[in-house]
């Protein structure tokens, strides 16, 4: 399962996304999610990658791969892992709009956030 960056948000043209993360917590959260979905769905393996930095429109920002003896369990696990990553992993995105200032958001669709440099 992969997800590509969209070219618009709420009708505004997006030129790229900028991702940043609190690395130690983000990795820990992703490992926890991988273990939880693996245990719940009886998976043989889980791999998750989230890109950081600039991600141009149409390129993948997250990749989730699961291995399962059963296709239905794999689909459910992949979707669940994606939703858990979007709601729990310490990754933030800045949507860079055409002709406007960008907006920081939590890695959840539409949730506006405030990014502070550490």
TISEDO-70684 format. One record per residue (C-alpha): residue in three letters; x, y, z; residue number from 1. Coordinates in Angstrom, 1 decimal, decimal comma, padded with zeros to 4 digits, always signed. Layout:
(atom 'Ala' (X Y Z) NUM);
...
***
This chain:
(atom 'Unk' (+000,0 +000,0 +000,0) 1);
(atom 'Unk' (+001,4 +003,4 -000,9) 2);
(atom 'Unk' (-000,1 +006,8 -000,8) 3);
(atom 'Unk' (+000,9 +009,6 -003,1) 4);
(atom 'Unk' (+000,8 +013,3 -002,4) 5);
(atom 'Unk' (-002,4 +015,1 -003,6) 6);
(atom 'Unk' (-002,2 +018,2 -005,9) 7);
(atom 'Unk' (-004,9 +020,1 -003,9) 8);
(atom 'Unk' (-006,3 +020,6 -000,4) 9);
(atom 'Unk' (-009,8 +022,2 +000,1) 10);
(atom 'Unk' (-009,7 +023,4 -003,5) 11);
(atom 'Unk' (-006,2 +025,1 -003,2) 12);
(atom 'Unk' (-003,4 +023,9 -005,5) 13);
(atom 'Unk' (-000,6 +022,2 -003,5) 14);
(atom 'Unk' (+002,9 +022,3 -005,1) 15);
(atom 'Unk' (+004,6 +020,0 -002,6) 16);
(atom 'Unk' (+004,6 +018,6 +001,0) 17);
(atom 'Unk' (+007,4 +019,1 +003,5) 18);
(atom 'Unk' (+007,5 +016,4 +006,2) 19);
(atom 'Unk' (+009,4 +016,6 +009,5) 20);
(atom 'Unk' (+009,4 +014,2 +012,5) 21);
(atom 'Unk' (+010,5 +013,7 +016,0) 22);
(atom 'Unk' (+012,6 +010,8 +015,0) 23);
(atom 'Unk' (+013,0 +008,7 +018,2) 24);
(atom 'Unk' (+009,2 +008,9 +019,0) 25);
(atom 'Unk' (+008,2 +008,4 +015,4) 26);
(atom 'Unk' (+010,3 +005,2 +015,0) 27);
(atom 'Unk' (+009,0 +003,9 +018,3) 28);
(atom 'Unk' (+005,4 +004,6 +017,3) 29);
(atom 'Unk' (+005,8 +002,9 +013,9) 30);
(atom 'Unk' (+007,4 -000,2 +015,5) 31);
(atom 'Unk' (+004,5 -000,4 +018,0) 32);
(atom 'Unk' (+001,9 -000,1 +015,2) 33);
(atom 'Unk' (+003,7 -002,7 +013,1) 34);
(atom 'Unk' (+003,8 -005,1 +016,0) 35);
(atom 'Unk' (+000,1 -004,5 +016,9) 36);
(atom 'Unk' (-001,3 -005,0 +013,4) 37);
(atom 'Unk' (+001,0 -008,0 +012,9) 38);
(atom 'Unk' (-000,3 -009,6 +016,1) 39);
(atom 'Unk' (-003,9 -008,7 +015,4) 40);
(atom 'Unk' (-004,0 -009,9 +011,8) 41);
(atom 'Unk' (-001,6 -012,9 +012,0) 42);
(atom 'Unk' (+000,9 -011,3 +009,6) 43);
(atom 'Unk' (+004,2 -012,9 +008,6) 44);
(atom 'Unk' (+005,9 -009,4 +008,3) 45);
(atom 'Unk' (+005,3 -005,7 +008,2) 46);
(atom 'Unk' (+007,5 -002,9 +006,7) 47);
(atom 'Unk' (+006,7 +000,8 +006,9) 48);
(atom 'Unk' (+008,5 +003,8 +005,5) 49);
(atom 'Unk' (+007,6 +007,4 +005,8) 50);
(atom 'Unk' (+009,5 +010,0 +003,8) 51);
(atom 'Unk' (+010,8 +013,2 +005,4) 52);
(atom 'Unk' (+011,7 +016,4 +003,7) 53);
(atom 'Unk' (+010,2 +017,6 +000,4) 54);
(atom 'Unk' (+007,8 +015,2 -001,3) 55);
(atom 'Unk' (+006,7 +016,5 -004,8) 56);
(atom 'Unk' (+003,1 +016,0 -006,0) 57);
(atom 'Unk' (+002,4 +012,5 -007,2) 58);
(atom 'Unk' (+005,3 +010,9 -005,3) 59);
(atom 'Unk' (+004,8 +008,4 -002,4) 60);
(atom 'Unk' (+005,0 +009,8 +001,1) 61);
(atom 'Unk' (+004,3 +006,6 +002,9) 62);
(atom 'Unk' (+004,8 +002,9 +002,0) 63);
(atom 'Unk' (+003,3 +000,0 +004,0) 64);
(atom 'Unk' (+004,0 -003,6 +003,0) 65);
(atom 'Unk' (+002,5 -006,6 +004,8) 66);
(atom 'Unk' (+002,9 -010,3 +004,3) 67);
(atom 'Unk' (+000,0 -012,6 +005,2) 68);
(atom 'Unk' (-001,2 -016,0 +004,3) 69);
(atom 'Unk' (-004,6 -014,5 +003,5) 70);
(atom 'Unk' (-005,2 -011,5 +001,2) 71);
(atom 'Unk' (-008,2 -010,1 +003,2) 72);
(atom 'Unk' (-006,1 -009,9 +006,4) 73);
(atom 'Unk' (-003,3 -008,2 +004,5) 74);
(atom 'Unk' (-005,7 -005,5 +003,1) 75);
(atom 'Unk' (-007,3 -004,9 +006,5) 76);
(atom 'Unk' (-003,9 -004,7 +008,2) 77);
(atom 'Unk' (-002,5 -002,3 +005,6) 78);
(atom 'Unk' (-005,4 +000,0 +005,9) 79);
(atom 'Unk' (-005,3 -000,1 +009,7) 80);
(atom 'Unk' (-001,6 +000,5 +009,8) 81);
(atom 'Unk' (-002,0 +003,6 +007,5) 82);
(atom 'Unk' (-004,7 +005,1 +009,7) 83);
(atom 'Unk' (-002,8 +004,4 +012,8) 84);
(atom 'Unk' (+000,3 +006,0 +011,3) 85);
(atom 'Unk' (-001,7 +009,1 +010,3) 86);
(atom 'Unk' (-003,2 +009,5 +013,7) 87);
(atom 'Unk' (-000,3 +008,5 +016,1) 88);
(atom 'Unk' (+003,1 +008,8 +014,5) 89);
(atom 'Unk' (+005,0 +012,0 +015,4) 90);
(atom 'Unk' (+005,3 +013,3 +011,8) 91);
(atom 'Unk' (+004,1 +016,7 +010,7) 92);
(atom 'Unk' (+003,6 +018,1 +007,2) 93);
(atom 'Unk' (+003,7 +021,5 +005,7) 94);
(atom 'Unk' (+001,5 +021,9 +002,7) 95);
(atom 'Unk' (+003,2 +024,3 +000,3) 96);
(atom 'Unk' (+000,5 +026,0 -001,8) 97);
(atom 'Unk' (+000,9 +027,7 -005,2) 98);
(atom 'Unk' (+001,1 +031,4 -004,7) 99);
(atom 'Unk' (+000,4 +031,3 -000,9) 100);
(atom 'Unk' (+002,2 +030,6 +002,3) 101);
(atom 'Unk' (+002,3 +027,0 +003,5) 102);
(atom 'Unk' (+000,4 +025,5 +006,4) 103);
(atom 'Unk' (+001,8 +023,1 +009,0) 104);
(atom 'Unk' (-000,6 +020,2 +009,7) 105);
(atom 'Unk' (-000,6 +017,2 +012,0) 106);
(atom 'Unk' (-000,1 +014,1 +009,8) 107);
(atom 'Unk' (-003,9 +013,7 +009,9) 108);
(atom 'Unk' (-006,0 +015,0 +007,0) 109);
(atom 'Unk' (-006,9 +018,6 +007,7) 110);
(atom 'Unk' (-005,7 +018,9 +011,3) 111);
(atom 'Unk' (-004,0 +022,3 +011,5) 112);
(atom 'Unk' (-000,9 +022,3 +013,8) 113);
(atom 'Unk' (+001,8 +024,5 +014,9) 114);
(atom 'Unk' (+005,4 +023,5 +014,1) 115);
(atom 'Unk' (+008,1 +024,6 +016,5) 116);
(atom 'Unk' (+011,8 +024,0 +015,7) 117);
(atom 'Unk' (+013,6 +022,3 +018,5) 118);
***
